[in-house]
Amino acid sequence: MSTATYTVTGMTCGHCVKSVTEEVSQIPGVTGVDVDLASGGLTVTSEQPVDAAAVRGAVEEAGYEVKAPAVQMATSEGSGCGCGCK
């Protein structure tokens, strides 16, 4: 499993969150999307790493901008913390 986090700018309400969530959810391989309005945080979960350009394109399609580059984290079965422990 892979998790990537981004910072999205320009969101001001729940509708913004819904738009970003819907667009990013349509990217092939994405299994989960979490958007935090207060921080602008976007967390994308997938079975394999998702191309950051695809995420950026989806966010832009929703009308917003990715401010910070992605932070990728591969997780293993177990605790989910990404360090490989079980």
PyMOL commands that set and color helices and strands:
alter all, ss='L'
color gray80, all
select helices_A, chain A and resi 14-25+52-62
alter helices_A, ss='H'
color red, helices_A
select strands_A, chain A and resi 2-9+30-36+41-46+65-74
alter strands_A, ss='S'
color yellow, strands_A
deselect
rebuild
show_as cartoon
